[in-house]
Amino acid sequence: QQGQQGGQRISPRRERRASRDMPGGPSALDRLISRLGDVTNGMTPNGEETLLGRLAARLRQLERRIDDESAALLSRLTARDEELLRSARRLYHACSVVPCLLYYLRTSESPTKFPATISFTIRKGVPRWTHHALWLAGWACMGRVFQSAGSAATRRFAAAMFATGIWTTFIFRLGGGLLSDAAHLLGAAAYMVDHEVLLRLWAVAPPYRAAFRASLGVLLAAFWRGHLLERRHGISAESFASPAVRRRQIAAAPRTAQRSLFRADLAIMLSENLLFSAFVQGMLSGVEARRGGGGGRSGGGAGDETSGRCEDGGGKGKAVGEFGEILHH
């Protein structure tokens, strides 16, 4: 009060401290709830934007930019581009299945490890080179689409994502040592984030996005669980020991730990494969939905065909034909 009478302004922090010291002031729980509310609103008690608030605003701005790029990209796709994307999807599916089968056919090592991550199964031998060939072929198809229909920003993103894949699976493949494995994990994390951008860029349908994100959540939780079990029982990570050595280490652990580690490794294997499969299977869902709605450069032809077929069929056919004309325009 003396400060206010003297014309001095009391800071909000001092006011909160004074109210906290007063009998009947807000409790510690009330203050925590208030601060959590301030954080979730992105504003401090002083009315200033928090770092979290600024980050959320930047992310929303980035999402709008990606959506704009997506609309422009999809509108410029031709029938040839769509065929290239279908070829890329087939090659990416083969890239997930064929190297794994070759690994468990013991073309690279014996005994094999099960469950195992994708990175482990393709780290050497025939599975490695088969994966690289299919992956490069898939990127050759998708890269041509980015080159013909993408903007400069989209092409830069595609080039950066391609370089991240080269970094992760070609240069710093799993099992090259501590620093190499650290670089591999960093690249793998960045590559998964790139897929999150691609989900939005290709306007992938919500079910595929949900499957991708749920698989990523399970993958991270299982990875952390497996890491804790390995450290607790002195078991080497899969990249630091051969399958035979790791098998002996696991056999020396308690039975409950063996079962828990197997479940964690199996969850990693299944979620990692489902993560990429969800993206690959859904990568054309946005393109097909837009084409069905008449968007893109190839949509007009479909509208013309619908109109031509339906105008010969009486009143109902004429109505559908008119609808085809609307889609075309």
C-alpha positions as CSV (number, residue, x, y, z in Angstrom):
1,Q,0.0,0.0,0.0
2,Q,2.8,2.4,0.8
3,G,4.3,1.6,-2.6
4,Q,1.0,2.3,-4.3
5,Q,0.6,5.6,-2.4
6,G,4.1,6.7,-3.5
7,G,3.2,6.1,-7.1
8,Q,5.3,2.9,-7.4
9,R,4.0,-0.1,-9.3
10,I,4.2,-3.5,-7.6
11,S,5.4,-6.2,-9.9
12,P,3.0,-9.2,-10.4
13,R,5.7,-11.5,-9.0
14,R,5.8,-9.5,-5.7
15,E,2.0,-9.5,-5.6
16,R,1.9,-13.3,-5.9
17,R,4.6,-13.6,-3.2
18,A,2.6,-11.4,-0.9
19,S,-0.7,-13.3,-1.5
20,R,1.2,-16.6,-0.9
21,D,2.4,-15.3,2.4
22,M,-1.0,-14.0,3.5
23,P,-3.2,-16.2,5.6
24,G,-5.8,-17.9,3.4
25,G,-3.7,-17.3,0.2
26,P,-3.6,-19.9,-2.6
27,S,-2.2,-23.3,-1.7
28,A,0.7,-24.9,-3.4
29,L,-1.7,-27.1,-5.4
30,D,-3.7,-24.1,-6.5
31,R,-0.5,-22.4,-7.7
32,L,0.6,-25.5,-9.6
33,I,-2.8,-25.8,-11.3
34,S,-2.6,-22.1,-12.2
35,R,0.9,-22.5,-13.7
36,L,-0.1,-25.6,-15.7
37,G,-3.1,-23.7,-17.1
38,D,-0.8,-20.8,-18.0
39,V,1.6,-23.2,-19.8
40,T,-1.2,-24.9,-21.7
41,N,-2.6,-21.6,-22.8
42,G,0.9,-20.5,-24.0
43,M,0.8,-17.4,-21.7
44,T,2.6,-16.5,-18.5
45,P,0.8,-15.0,-15.6
46,N,2.1,-11.6,-16.7
47,G,0.3,-12.0,-20.1
48,E,3.5,-12.7,-22.0
49,E,3.8,-15.5,-24.5
50,T,5.8,-18.5,-23.2
51,L,8.4,-20.4,-25.1
52,L,6.0,-23.3,-25.5
53,G,3.4,-20.9,-26.8
54,R,5.8,-19.5,-29.4
55,L,6.8,-23.0,-30.4
56,A,3.1,-24.0,-30.8
57,A,2.5,-20.9,-33.0
58,R,5.5,-21.8,-35.2
59,L,4.3,-25.4,-35.6
60,R,0.8,-24.2,-36.6
61,Q,2.4,-21.8,-39.1
62,L,4.5,-24.7,-40.5
63,E,1.5,-27.0,-40.8
64,R,-0.3,-24.3,-42.8
65,R,2.7,-24.0,-45.0
66,I,2.8,-27.7,-45.6
67,D,-0.9,-27.8,-46.3
68,D,-0.4,-25.1,-48.9
69,E,2.4,-27.0,-50.5
70,S,0.3,-30.2,-50.4
71,A,-2.6,-28.6,-52.2
72,A,-0.3,-27.2,-54.9
73,L,1.5,-30.5,-55.3
74,L,-1.6,-32.6,-55.6
75,S,-3.2,-30.2,-58.1
76,R,-0.2,-30.5,-60.4
77,L,-0.1,-34.3,-60.5
78,T,-0.7,-36.0,-63.8
79,A,-1.8,-39.6,-64.6
80,R,1.9,-40.4,-65.2
81,D,2.8,-39.0,-61.8
82,E,0.1,-41.2,-60.1
83,E,1.5,-44.3,-61.9
84,L,5.0,-43.5,-60.7
85,L,3.6,-43.2,-57.2
86,R,2.0,-46.6,-57.5
87,S,5.3,-48.1,-58.7
88,A,7.0,-46.5,-55.7
89,R,4.4,-48.0,-53.3
90,R,5.0,-51.4,-54.7
91,L,8.8,-51.1,-54.5
92,Y,8.6,-49.8,-50.9
93,H,6.3,-52.7,-49.9
94,A,8.9,-55.1,-51.4
95,C,11.6,-53.2,-49.6
96,S,9.9,-54.0,-46.3
97,V,9.2,-57.7,-47.0
98,V,11.9,-59.2,-49.3
99,P,15.1,-58.3,-47.3
100,C,13.5,-59.6,-44.1
101,L,12.7,-62.9,-45.8
102,L,16.2,-63.1,-47.2
103,Y,17.6,-62.5,-43.7
104,Y,15.6,-65.3,-42.1
105,L,16.6,-67.6,-45.0
106,R,20.1,-67.1,-43.6
107,T,21.6,-65.5,-46.6
108,S,23.7,-63.1,-44.4
109,E,24.3,-64.9,-41.1
110,S,23.5,-68.0,-39.1
111,P,22.1,-68.2,-36.5
112,T,19.7,-65.3,-37.1
113,K,18.1,-63.0,-34.5
114,F,14.4,-63.0,-33.8
115,P,12.8,-60.6,-33.1
116,A,15.0,-58.1,-34.9
117,T,14.8,-54.5,-36.1
118,I,14.8,-53.6,-39.8
119,S,18.2,-52.0,-39.4
120,F,19.6,-55.2,-38.0
121,T,18.3,-57.5,-40.7
122,I,19.7,-55.2,-43.5
123,R,23.1,-54.4,-42.0
124,K,25.1,-56.8,-44.2
125,G,25.0,-59.4,-47.0
126,V,22.3,-60.1,-49.5
127,P,19.5,-58.5,-47.5
128,R,21.5,-55.2,-47.3
129,W,22.0,-54.9,-51.1
130,T,18.5,-56.1,-51.9
131,H,17.1,-53.4,-49.6
132,H,19.3,-50.7,-51.0
133,A,18.3,-51.6,-54.6
134,L,14.6,-51.6,-53.9
135,W,14.8,-48.4,-51.8
136,L,16.7,-46.5,-54.4
137,A,14.3,-47.7,-57.1
138,G,11.3,-46.5,-55.0
139,W,13.0,-43.1,-54.5
140,A,13.7,-42.9,-58.2
141,C,10.0,-43.1,-58.9
142,M,8.8,-40.8,-56.1
143,G,11.7,-38.4,-56.8
144,R,10.5,-37.9,-60.4
145,V,7.1,-36.9,-59.1
146,F,8.6,-34.3,-56.8
147,Q,10.8,-33.1,-59.6
148,S,7.9,-32.7,-62.1
149,A,5.1,-31.5,-59.7
150,G,6.7,-30.2,-56.6
151,S,7.7,-26.6,-55.8
152,A,11.3,-25.6,-55.1
153,A,10.6,-26.0,-51.3
154,T,9.1,-29.4,-51.8
155,R,12.0,-30.6,-53.9
156,R,14.5,-29.3,-51.3
157,F,12.6,-31.3,-48.6
158,A,12.6,-34.5,-50.7
159,A,16.3,-34.1,-51.3
160,A,17.0,-33.7,-47.6
161,M,14.9,-36.7,-46.7
162,F,16.7,-38.8,-49.4
163,A,20.0,-37.7,-47.9
164,T,18.8,-38.7,-44.4
165,G,18.0,-42.1,-45.7
166,I,21.4,-42.5,-47.3
167,W,23.0,-41.3,-44.0
168,T,21.0,-43.8,-41.9
169,T,21.1,-47.0,-44.0
170,F,24.1,-46.6,-46.4
171,I,26.8,-44.7,-44.5
172,F,26.1,-45.3,-40.8
173,R,24.4,-48.7,-40.9
174,L,23.8,-50.5,-37.6
175,G,26.7,-52.4,-36.0
176,G,29.5,-50.0,-37.1
177,G,30.6,-49.1,-33.5
178,L,29.4,-46.7,-30.8
179,L,29.7,-43.5,-32.8
180,S,28.3,-45.0,-35.9
181,D,25.3,-46.4,-34.1
182,A,24.7,-43.1,-32.5
183,A,24.7,-41.4,-35.9
184,H,22.4,-44.2,-37.2
185,L,19.9,-43.6,-34.4
186,L,20.0,-39.9,-35.0
187,G,19.3,-40.4,-38.7
188,A,16.5,-42.9,-38.0
189,A,14.8,-40.4,-35.8
190,A,15.1,-37.7,-38.4
191,Y,13.8,-40.1,-41.1
192,M,10.7,-40.8,-39.0
193,V,10.0,-37.1,-38.6
194,D,10.4,-36.7,-42.3
195,H,7.6,-39.3,-42.8
196,E,5.4,-37.2,-40.5
197,V,5.9,-34.3,-42.9
198,L,5.2,-36.6,-45.9
199,L,1.9,-37.8,-44.3
200,R,0.7,-34.2,-44.5
201,L,2.3,-33.4,-47.8
202,W,0.6,-36.3,-49.5
203,A,-2.7,-35.6,-47.6
204,V,-2.7,-39.2,-46.3
205,A,-6.1,-40.3,-45.0
206,P,-6.6,-40.1,-41.2
207,P,-6.7,-43.9,-40.5
208,Y,-3.2,-44.3,-42.0
209,R,-1.9,-41.3,-40.0
210,A,-3.4,-42.7,-36.8
211,A,-1.8,-46.1,-37.5
212,F,1.6,-44.5,-38.2
213,R,1.5,-42.4,-35.0
214,A,0.2,-45.2,-32.8
215,S,3.0,-47.5,-34.1
216,L,5.6,-44.8,-33.4
217,G,4.3,-44.5,-29.9
218,V,4.5,-48.3,-29.3
219,L,8.0,-48.4,-30.9
220,L,9.4,-45.7,-28.6
221,A,7.9,-47.2,-25.5
222,A,9.1,-50.7,-26.4
223,F,12.5,-49.5,-27.3
224,W,12.9,-47.8,-23.9
225,R,11.6,-50.8,-22.1
226,G,14.0,-53.1,-23.9
227,H,16.9,-50.7,-23.2
228,L,16.2,-50.7,-19.4
229,L,16.0,-54.5,-19.4
230,E,19.3,-54.9,-21.2
231,R,21.1,-52.6,-18.8
232,R,19.6,-54.2,-15.7
233,H,20.6,-57.7,-16.7
234,G,23.9,-57.0,-18.5
235,I,22.7,-57.9,-22.0
236,S,24.4,-56.3,-25.0
237,A,22.3,-54.3,-27.4
238,E,21.6,-56.0,-30.7
239,S,24.2,-54.0,-32.6
240,F,27.0,-54.8,-30.1
241,A,26.9,-58.6,-30.1
242,S,26.3,-61.4,-32.5
243,P,23.0,-63.2,-32.3
244,A,24.7,-66.2,-30.7
245,V,26.4,-64.1,-28.0
246,R,23.3,-62.2,-27.2
247,R,21.3,-65.5,-27.0
248,R,23.7,-66.8,-24.3
249,Q,23.4,-63.5,-22.4
250,I,19.7,-63.7,-22.4
251,A,19.7,-67.4,-21.4
252,A,21.7,-66.3,-18.2
253,A,19.0,-63.8,-17.2
254,P,16.0,-64.7,-15.1
255,R,13.0,-66.3,-16.9
256,T,10.8,-63.3,-16.3
257,A,13.4,-61.0,-17.7
258,Q,13.8,-63.2,-20.8
259,R,10.0,-63.1,-21.4
260,S,9.8,-59.4,-20.9
261,L,12.8,-58.7,-23.2
262,F,11.3,-61.0,-25.9
263,R,8.0,-59.1,-25.7
264,A,9.7,-55.7,-26.0
265,D,11.8,-56.9,-29.0
266,L,8.7,-58.3,-30.7
267,A,6.8,-55.0,-30.1
268,I,9.7,-53.1,-31.6
269,M,9.8,-55.4,-34.7
270,L,6.1,-55.3,-35.3
271,S,5.5,-51.6,-34.6
272,E,8.5,-50.6,-36.8
273,N,7.3,-52.6,-39.7
274,L,3.7,-51.5,-39.2
275,L,4.8,-47.8,-39.0
276,F,6.4,-47.9,-42.5
277,S,3.7,-50.1,-43.9
278,A,0.9,-47.7,-42.8
279,F,2.6,-44.8,-44.5
280,V,3.4,-46.8,-47.7
281,Q,-0.1,-48.2,-48.0
282,G,-1.7,-44.8,-47.4
283,M,0.6,-42.6,-49.4
284,L,-1.8,-42.5,-52.4
285,S,-5.0,-42.2,-50.3
286,G,-5.0,-38.4,-50.5
287,V,-4.2,-38.4,-54.2
288,E,-7.1,-40.9,-54.9
289,A,-9.5,-38.9,-52.8
290,R,-8.7,-35.7,-54.6
291,R,-9.0,-37.4,-58.0
292,G,-12.4,-38.8,-56.9
293,G,-13.5,-35.3,-56.1
294,G,-12.3,-34.0,-59.5
295,G,-9.1,-32.3,-58.3
296,G,-5.8,-32.4,-60.1
297,R,-4.9,-32.3,-63.8
298,S,-6.1,-35.9,-64.4
299,G,-9.5,-35.3,-62.8
300,G,-11.1,-33.6,-65.9
301,G,-10.7,-36.7,-68.1
302,A,-12.6,-38.8,-65.5
303,G,-15.3,-36.2,-65.5
304,D,-15.6,-36.3,-69.3
305,E,-15.8,-40.0,-69.3
306,T,-18.5,-40.0,-66.7
307,S,-20.5,-37.4,-68.6
308,G,-20.2,-39.3,-71.9
309,R,-21.3,-42.6,-70.4
310,C,-24.2,-41.3,-68.5
311,E,-25.9,-38.9,-70.9
312,D,-27.0,-41.9,-73.0
313,G,-29.0,-43.4,-70.2
314,G,-32.3,-41.5,-69.8
315,G,-33.2,-39.0,-67.0
316,K,-31.1,-40.6,-64.3
317,G,-28.1,-41.0,-66.6
318,K,-28.5,-37.4,-67.7
319,A,-28.5,-36.2,-64.0
320,V,-25.3,-38.2,-63.3
321,G,-23.8,-36.9,-66.5
322,E,-24.5,-33.3,-65.4
323,F,-22.8,-34.1,-62.1
324,G,-19.8,-35.4,-64.1
325,E,-19.7,-32.0,-65.9
326,I,-19.7,-30.2,-62.5
327,L,-16.8,-32.4,-61.3
328,H,-14.9,-31.7,-64.5
329,H,-15.3,-27.9,-64.2
